Amino acid sequence: MIDTQVKSWYDAFSYERQRQTAVDRSGALAMQDHEELDFIVDLIHNHYRTRYAAISIIDGQSQVILVQRGLDTASIPRRAAFCAVTIQHAGQPLIVPDTRIAPRFRDLDSVTADPFIRFYAGMPITDAAGISLGAICVADTEPFTTTFDPRLLVMMARETERVLASDKPDR
């Protein structure tokens, strides 16, 4: 009989290997500053009026930012990335109204140090097989005190998936 903890670890390792293969095959990492992705990020950034907005891919131990507004970085260590948590829930938005009171996030470097994220909302971006590649997100340095409506974020995640699938760069 296999120990359930060992099986759980093995399943997570196997899925991550499958997920990384999907990222590599997608060609998404070569789509930084893509015109349509740029438009999508502008749309969510303006609609939600947050300080930050981005589309990113989780690659190995990094979050690679394809397009962003308000951030000054091209990548973030995976262990410090909200989007790395978002991809664990394919099909579901992750909404954190106040990161400082959310036990899972309050100690992240991006919460306790620059850029001092207090609000985060993200939606996984998946491939045709439903494997999470990354996330589309908005974030701010102030907590979100009203009800967050994720509908546009969800729609733009689907549009991002369409762009990634149709505009694969030549390899």
Secondary structure, DSSP 8 states (H G I E B T S, - for coil): ---HHHHHHHHHHHHHHHHHHHHHHHTGGG-TT-HHHHHHHHHHHHHHT-SEEEEEEEETTEEEEEEEES---SEEEGGG-HHHHHTTSTTS-EEES-GGG-TTTTTSHHHHSTT---EEEEEEEE-TTS-EEEEEEEEESS---S----HHHHHHHHHHHHHHHH-----
